[in-house]
């Protein structure tokens, strides 16, 4: 229970959110209707880089609901979700929590990077988006999508457009193209109106598909 309470504590809203909403509603007809449907809500950071990345790994290629269930079982294996605790977990216990063998490997590797100081956490605030992505994708199991989720949910960078995200593509299809399949280039073109707040637009599109907020 303690791990779950810790992971849910101290959620913080980005200071740019209100300004971003005004921009999006002014520039985009769909956002003008969508944003007011979810008042007093925003993306939130939980303030822990390792937990955010670990949650992203757990959530790869499964639904938000399934990811939350697996995460809760995984977190319950420890007093608190920290790199050294993950390194000390038995593989069988992690598999029993619902993690695939590959995700177990990825989480162990991620924990080793943090435990051994091979990521430059203190420097990230001053690094640009692409530089952080380059550092993160060097870790096994961290692809561009996972790095982008980290930029959005931990560092709360305002202009991330995760073009490999199925939810974003599906949401754009439904909201802007009457359900027709859309390409990444079409989403990129559409998002020109969202800049410099693509993160915020993406979050609202996710909410249009699932009223439960995405969290990492």
Secondary structure, 3 states (H helix, E strand, C coil): CHHHHHHHCCCEECCCHHHHHHHHHHHCHHHHHHHHHHCCCCCEECCCHHHHHHHHHHCCCCCHHHHHHHHHHHHCCCCCCCHHHHHHCCHHHHHHCCCCHHHHHHHHHHHHHHHCCCCCHHHHHHCCHHHHHHHHCCCCCCCHHHHHHHHHHCCCCCCCCCCCCHHHHHHHHHHHCCCCCCCHHHHHHHHHHCCCCHHHHHHHHHHHHCCCCCCC
